[in-house]
Amino acid sequence: MSTTQEIPTAALSPLHPPKRYLFGPGPSMVHPRVYEAMGKPIVGHLDPYFFQIMGEIEQLLKMAYGTTDGVTMVISGTGSAGMEASVANFVESGKKFAVFANGYFCDRISEMGKRQGANLVRFEKPWGETFSDQEARDFIRREKPDVVAFVNAETSTGALQPGDAICAAAHEVGALVIADCVTSLGSMPIHADKTGIDVAYSCTQKGLSCPPGLSPMFLSQRAMDWLSKRTTTPRTWYLDLKLIRDYTTVSRRYHHTAPISMFYALREALAVIAEEGIENRWERHLRCHKMFVKGIESMGLRMHVPEGHRIWTLNTVCVPQGIDDANVRTRLLDAQGIEIPGGFGPLAGKVFRVGIMGPLATEDNVNFLLREFKKALQAEGYRSSGAVS
């Protein structure tokens, strides 16, 4: 009697992924040149060519993060790895860690801080609201934390939180600032130097139009100085930034086996952005965001986040009363392969989370999405006098 498990025939057949339009918060559509780059022959993770690619990535990331003085680096891991690296390296046990909490990823940062043994303090607001400059200053001056964290572009809500006042107040009390730029890098201005951010992390699968798998980071000179003087050993080995920096830049001794093809992909994605021009890319995403909002409002729908506080690349549209958002999203997927997630947490069933990023951020694609979105809503019983061309 054979003990070998029979392998299903489907598991041996060629891959045929369905065609999808990724109009969600990520992953976003991948640029064709990025796919092409991923098919290039790999080299070893200690090969001079690989270190050359890493160096080119670091220079291109400075353009995306808006820095001339800071250090850029890449973590082999998704955006959550960048988040954990930021917290694990800069939040020490017993130190006060202040978090501006108004969405899911603020809660994740908070949980990571607790696991590091930090004295966690939170300034909480409902999901989708933002913090005024004066509120930020008052909170930080009152708490006098060692480290402050905020989410620049909150994926769960579509809310954009400026960092200028947060960073200025934090530096007044001697604190470092960690910024979550997962949904803003590559498609919205960050201006890390001008804003005063000390540590920032992001991912590859949103505004950079790349597959998931890497976390690009930024560290100010102030953060680098703090890190070099840290006397305690971080509780993480894999995400120890001193060890990673030594591997990528200083000794180039083995630390881990980096995913070579993903580094090729990120390098090509950043080259595409540089060729377009970062300011032109920002303007394209802003233009498509405004066009989408205008189309949504013409249908009688409304946005969850007030004007002036919205992420350009991630739009949260309120689900009309009496409409089941899951049915609408299923219709879009079945009819045209359009993928749009719904809300979760307090926003479950209340919003659609519509991402318009990278290759999909064009007028033709926005018009296509609006037409299909209206059809799906109407099929579920929604009635609007608005017309979408």
WOMOTA-V669866 format. One record per residue. N is the residue number from 1. RES is the residue in one letter. SS is DSSP state (H for helix, E for strand, - for the rest). PHI is phi in whole degrees, -180 to 180 (999 if undefined). Layout:
BEGIN
n:N res:RES ss:SS phi:PHI
n:N res:RES ss:SS phi:PHI
END
This chain:
BEGIN
n:1 res:M ss:- phi:999
n:2 res:S ss:- phi:-75
n:3 res:T ss:- phi:-99
n:4 res:T ss:- phi:-77
n:5 res:Q ss:- phi:-72
n:6 res:E ss:- phi:-70
n:7 res:I ss:- phi:-89
n:8 res:P ss:- phi:-59
n:9 res:T ss:H phi:-58
n:10 res:A ss:H phi:-61
n:11 res:A ss:H phi:-72
n:12 res:L ss:H phi:-106
n:13 res:S ss:- phi:-83
n:14 res:P ss:- phi:-61
n:15 res:L ss:- phi:-74
n:16 res:H ss:- phi:-138
n:17 res:P ss:- phi:-61
n:18 res:P ss:- phi:-68
n:19 res:K ss:- phi:-73
n:20 res:R ss:- phi:-131
n:21 res:Y ss:E phi:-103
n:22 res:L ss:E phi:-86
n:23 res:F ss:- phi:-94
n:24 res:G ss:- phi:-110
n:25 res:P ss:- phi:-80
n:26 res:G ss:- phi:133
n:27 res:P ss:- phi:-70
n:28 res:S ss:- phi:-97
n:29 res:M ss:- phi:-64
n:30 res:V ss:- phi:-93
n:31 res:H ss:- phi:-65
n:32 res:P ss:H phi:-55
n:33 res:R ss:H phi:-66
n:34 res:V ss:H phi:-70
n:35 res:Y ss:H phi:-59
n:36 res:E ss:H phi:-62
n:37 res:A ss:H phi:-63
n:38 res:M ss:H phi:-67
n:39 res:G ss:- phi:-88
n:40 res:K ss:- phi:-72
n:41 res:P ss:- phi:-61
n:42 res:I ss:- phi:-82
n:43 res:V ss:- phi:-117
n:44 res:G ss:- phi:-73
n:45 res:H ss:- phi:-76
n:46 res:L ss:- phi:-117
n:47 res:D ss:- phi:-73
n:48 res:P ss:H phi:-55
n:49 res:Y ss:H phi:-65
n:50 res:F ss:H phi:-65
n:51 res:F ss:H phi:-66
n:52 res:Q ss:H phi:-63
n:53 res:I ss:H phi:-62
n:54 res:M ss:H phi:-61
n:55 res:G ss:H phi:-64
n:56 res:E ss:H phi:-65
n:57 res:I ss:H phi:-61
n:58 res:E ss:H phi:-61
n:59 res:Q ss:H phi:-67
n:60 res:L ss:H phi:-67
n:61 res:L ss:H phi:-66
n:62 res:K ss:H phi:-61
n:63 res:M ss:H phi:-61
n:64 res:A ss:H phi:-69
n:65 res:Y ss:H phi:-84
n:66 res:G ss:- phi:74
n:67 res:T ss:- phi:-138
n:68 res:T ss:- phi:-119
n:69 res:D ss:- phi:-100
n:70 res:G ss:- phi:-82
n:71 res:V ss:E phi:-108
n:72 res:T ss:E phi:-116
n:73 res:M ss:E phi:-156
n:74 res:V ss:E phi:-129
n:75 res:I ss:E phi:-96
n:76 res:S ss:E phi:-78
n:77 res:G ss:- phi:164
n:78 res:T ss:- phi:-74
n:79 res:G ss:H phi:-57
n:80 res:S ss:H phi:-66
n:81 res:A ss:H phi:-68
n:82 res:G ss:H phi:-64
n:83 res:M ss:H phi:-61
n:84 res:E ss:H phi:-66
n:85 res:A ss:H phi:-62
n:86 res:S ss:H phi:-63
n:87 res:V ss:H phi:-70
n:88 res:A ss:H phi:-65
n:89 res:N ss:H phi:-89
n:90 res:F ss:H phi:-118
n:91 res:V ss:- phi:-111
n:92 res:E ss:- phi:-94
n:93 res:S ss:- phi:-58
n:94 res:G ss:- phi:86
n:95 res:K ss:- phi:-83
n:96 res:K ss:E phi:-83
n:97 res:F ss:E phi:-121
n:98 res:A ss:E phi:-102
n:99 res:V ss:E phi:-124
n:100 res:F ss:E phi:-85
n:101 res:A ss:E phi:-111
n:102 res:N ss:- phi:-148
n:103 res:G ss:- phi:-179
n:104 res:Y ss:H phi:-63
n:105 res:F ss:H phi:-79
n:106 res:C ss:H phi:-66
n:107 res:D ss:H phi:-67
n:108 res:R ss:H phi:-67
n:109 res:I ss:H phi:-60
n:110 res:S ss:H phi:-60
n:111 res:E ss:H phi:-62
n:112 res:M ss:H phi:-64
n:113 res:G ss:H phi:-63
n:114 res:K ss:H phi:-62
n:115 res:R ss:H phi:-70
n:116 res:Q ss:- phi:-86
n:117 res:G ss:- phi:83
n:118 res:A ss:- phi:-75
n:119 res:N ss:E phi:-87
n:120 res:L ss:E phi:-85
n:121 res:V ss:E phi:-127
n:122 res:R ss:E phi:-127
n:123 res:F ss:E phi:-105
n:124 res:E ss:E phi:-105
n:125 res:K ss:- phi:-139
n:126 res:P ss:- phi:-58
n:127 res:W ss:- phi:-59
n:128 res:G ss:- phi:110
n:129 res:E ss:- phi:-86
n:130 res:T ss:- phi:-124
n:131 res:F ss:- phi:-107
n:132 res:S ss:- phi:-73
n:133 res:D ss:H phi:-59
n:134 res:Q ss:H phi:-68
n:135 res:E ss:H phi:-61
n:136 res:A ss:H phi:-64
n:137 res:R ss:H phi:-63
n:138 res:D ss:H phi:-63
n:139 res:F ss:H phi:-62
n:140 res:I ss:H phi:-69
n:141 res:R ss:H phi:-66
n:142 res:R ss:H phi:-74
n:143 res:E ss:H phi:-84
n:144 res:K ss:- phi:48
n:145 res:P ss:- phi:-78
n:146 res:D ss:- phi:-87
n:147 res:V ss:E phi:-139
n:148 res:V ss:E phi:-121
n:149 res:A ss:E phi:-131
n:150 res:F ss:E phi:-146
n:151 res:V ss:E phi:-101
n:152 res:N ss:- phi:-65
n:153 res:A ss:E phi:-135
n:154 res:E ss:E phi:-82
n:155 res:T ss:- phi:-62
n:156 res:S ss:- phi:-77
n:157 res:T ss:- phi:-127
n:158 res:G ss:- phi:84
n:159 res:A ss:E phi:-94
n:160 res:L ss:E phi:-103
n:161 res:Q ss:- phi:-112
n:162 res:P ss:- phi:-63
n:163 res:G ss:- phi:-112
n:164 res:D ss:H phi:-58
n:165 res:A ss:H phi:-68
n:166 res:I ss:H phi:-61
n:167 res:C ss:H phi:-66
n:168 res:A ss:H phi:-62
n:169 res:A ss:H phi:-68
n:170 res:A ss:H phi:-63
n:171 res:H ss:H phi:-69
n:172 res:E ss:H phi:-59
n:173 res:V ss:- phi:-99
n:174 res:G ss:- phi:82
n:175 res:A ss:- phi:-94
n:176 res:L ss:E phi:-88
n:177 res:V ss:E phi:-121
n:178 res:I ss:E phi:-105
n:179 res:A ss:E phi:-122
n:180 res:D ss:E phi:-85
n:181 res:C ss:- phi:-115
n:182 res:V ss:- phi:-58
n:183 res:T ss:- phi:-102
n:184 res:S ss:- phi:-114
n:185 res:L ss:- phi:-61
n:186 res:G ss:- phi:93
n:187 res:S ss:- phi:-135
n:188 res:M ss:- phi:-141
n:189 res:P ss:- phi:-66
n:190 res:I ss:- phi:-115
n:191 res:H ss:- phi:51
n:192 res:A ss:H phi:-56
n:193 res:D ss:H phi:-64
n:194 res:K ss:H phi:-64
n:195 res:T ss:H phi:-70
n:196 res:G ss:- phi:98
n:197 res:I ss:- phi:-67
n:198 res:D ss:- phi:-98
n:199 res:V ss:E phi:-136
n:200 res:A ss:E phi:-136
n:201 res:Y ss:E phi:-138
n:202 res:S ss:- phi:-150
n:203 res:C ss:- phi:-141
n:204 res:T ss:- phi:-99
n:205 res:Q ss:- phi:-96
n:206 res:K ss:- phi:-118
n:207 res:G ss:- phi:-67
n:208 res:L ss:- phi:-91
n:209 res:S ss:- phi:57
n:210 res:C ss:- phi:-133
n:211 res:P ss:- phi:-67
n:212 res:P ss:- phi:-71
n:213 res:G ss:- phi:148
n:214 res:L ss:E phi:-129
n:215 res:S ss:E phi:-127
n:216 res:P ss:E phi:-73
n:217 res:M ss:E phi:-125
n:218 res:F ss:E phi:-129
n:219 res:L ss:E phi:-131
n:220 res:S ss:- phi:-69
n:221 res:Q ss:H phi:-63
n:222 res:R ss:H phi:-62
n:223 res:A ss:H phi:-68
n:224 res:M ss:H phi:-64
n:225 res:D ss:H phi:-63
n:226 res:W ss:H phi:-61
n:227 res:L ss:H phi:-64
n:228 res:S ss:H phi:-67
n:229 res:K ss:H phi:-95
n:230 res:R ss:- phi:-62
n:231 res:T ss:- phi:-99
n:232 res:T ss:- phi:-88
n:233 res:T ss:- phi:-88
n:234 res:P ss:- phi:-57
n:235 res:R ss:- phi:-74
n:236 res:T ss:- phi:-105
n:237 res:W ss:- phi:-93
n:238 res:Y ss:- phi:-60
n:239 res:L ss:- phi:-102
n:240 res:D ss:- phi:-69
n:241 res:L ss:H phi:-67
n:242 res:K ss:H phi:-63
n:243 res:L ss:H phi:-67
n:244 res:I ss:H phi:-66
n:245 res:R ss:H phi:-64
n:246 res:D ss:H phi:-64
n:247 res:Y ss:H phi:-65
n:248 res:T ss:H phi:-82
n:249 res:T ss:H phi:-129
n:250 res:V ss:H phi:-95
n:251 res:S ss:- phi:-81
n:252 res:R ss:- phi:60
n:253 res:R ss:- phi:-81
n:254 res:Y ss:- phi:-56
n:255 res:H ss:- phi:-120
n:256 res:H ss:- phi:-154
n:257 res:T ss:- phi:-87
n:258 res:A ss:- phi:-70
n:259 res:P ss:- phi:-77
n:260 res:I ss:H phi:-55
n:261 res:S ss:H phi:-62
n:262 res:M ss:H phi:-70
n:263 res:F ss:H phi:-68
n:264 res:Y ss:H phi:-57
n:265 res:A ss:H phi:-62
n:266 res:L ss:H phi:-66
n:267 res:R ss:H phi:-60
n:268 res:E ss:H phi:-70
n:269 res:A ss:H phi:-61
n:270 res:L ss:H phi:-70
n:271 res:A ss:H phi:-65
n:272 res:V ss:H phi:-60
n:273 res:I ss:H phi:-65
n:274 res:A ss:H phi:-63
n:275 res:E ss:H phi:-68
n:276 res:E ss:H phi:-69
n:277 res:G ss:- phi:98
n:278 res:I ss:H phi:-60
n:279 res:E ss:H phi:-66
n:280 res:N ss:H phi:-64
n:281 res:R ss:H phi:-66
n:282 res:W ss:H phi:-59
n:283 res:E ss:H phi:-63
n:284 res:R ss:H phi:-62
n:285 res:H ss:H phi:-68
n:286 res:L ss:H phi:-65
n:287 res:R ss:H phi:-62
n:288 res:C ss:H phi:-70
n:289 res:H ss:H phi:-61
n:290 res:K ss:H phi:-62
n:291 res:M ss:H phi:-64
n:292 res:F ss:H phi:-65
n:293 res:V ss:H phi:-61
n:294 res:K ss:H phi:-60
n:295 res:G ss:H phi:-66
n:296 res:I ss:H phi:-63
n:297 res:E ss:H phi:-68
n:298 res:S ss:H phi:-67
n:299 res:M ss:- phi:-86
n:300 res:G ss:- phi:87
n:301 res:L ss:- phi:-91
n:302 res:R ss:- phi:-134
n:303 res:M ss:E phi:-88
n:304 res:H ss:- phi:-74
n:305 res:V ss:- phi:-101
n:306 res:P ss:- phi:-63
n:307 res:E ss:- phi:-58
n:308 res:G ss:- phi:93
n:309 res:H ss:- phi:-125
n:310 res:R ss:E phi:-100
n:311 res:I ss:- phi:-73
n:312 res:W ss:- phi:-70
n:313 res:T ss:- phi:-98
n:314 res:L ss:E phi:-136
n:315 res:N ss:E phi:-103
n:316 res:T ss:E phi:-101
n:317 res:V ss:E phi:-100
n:318 res:C ss:E phi:-68
n:319 res:V ss:- phi:-73
n:320 res:P ss:- phi:-62
n:321 res:Q ss:- phi:-58
n:322 res:G ss:- phi:85
n:323 res:I ss:- phi:-106
n:324 res:D ss:- phi:-89
n:325 res:D ss:H phi:-64
n:326 res:A ss:H phi:-64
n:327 res:N ss:H phi:-66
n:328 res:V ss:H phi:-63
n:329 res:R ss:H phi:-67
n:330 res:T ss:H phi:-66
n:331 res:R ss:H phi:-61
n:332 res:L ss:H phi:-62
n:333 res:L ss:H phi:-68
n:334 res:D ss:H phi:-70
n:335 res:A ss:H phi:-80
n:336 res:Q ss:H phi:-130
n:337 res:G ss:- phi:73
n:338 res:I ss:E phi:-86
n:339 res:E ss:E phi:-103
n:340 res:I ss:- phi:-135
n:341 res:P ss:E phi:-77
n:342 res:G ss:E phi:-98
n:343 res:G ss:- phi:-83
n:344 res:F ss:- phi:-144
n:345 res:G ss:H phi:63
n:346 res:P ss:H phi:-62
n:347 res:L ss:H phi:-101
n:348 res:A ss:- phi:-60
n:349 res:G ss:- phi:76
n:350 res:K ss:- phi:-108
n:351 res:V ss:E phi:-139
n:352 res:F ss:E phi:-97
n:353 res:R ss:E phi:-108
n:354 res:V ss:E phi:-107
n:355 res:G ss:E phi:-98
n:356 res:I ss:- phi:-127
n:357 res:M ss:- phi:-136
n:358 res:G ss:H phi:54
n:359 res:P ss:H phi:-60
n:360 res:L ss:H phi:-83
n:361 res:A ss:- phi:-85
n:362 res:T ss:- phi:-135
n:363 res:E ss:H phi:-63
n:364 res:D ss:H phi:-62
n:365 res:N ss:H phi:-68
n:366 res:V ss:H phi:-65
n:367 res:N ss:H phi:-63
n:368 res:F ss:H phi:-59
n:369 res:L ss:H phi:-63
n:370 res:L ss:H phi:-62
n:371 res:R ss:H phi:-62
n:372 res:E ss:H phi:-70
n:373 res:F ss:H phi:-64
n:374 res:K ss:H phi:-65
n:375 res:K ss:H phi:-61
n:376 res:A ss:H phi:-66
n:377 res:L ss:H phi:-64
n:378 res:Q ss:H phi:-65
n:379 res:A ss:H phi:-65
n:380 res:E ss:- phi:-94
n:381 res:G ss:- phi:104
n:382 res:Y ss:- phi:-80
n:383 res:R ss:- phi:-122
n:384 res:S ss:- phi:-145
n:385 res:S ss:- phi:-86
n:386 res:G ss:- phi:-72
n:387 res:A ss:- phi:-114
n:388 res:V ss:- phi:-116
n:389 res:S ss:- phi:-74
END
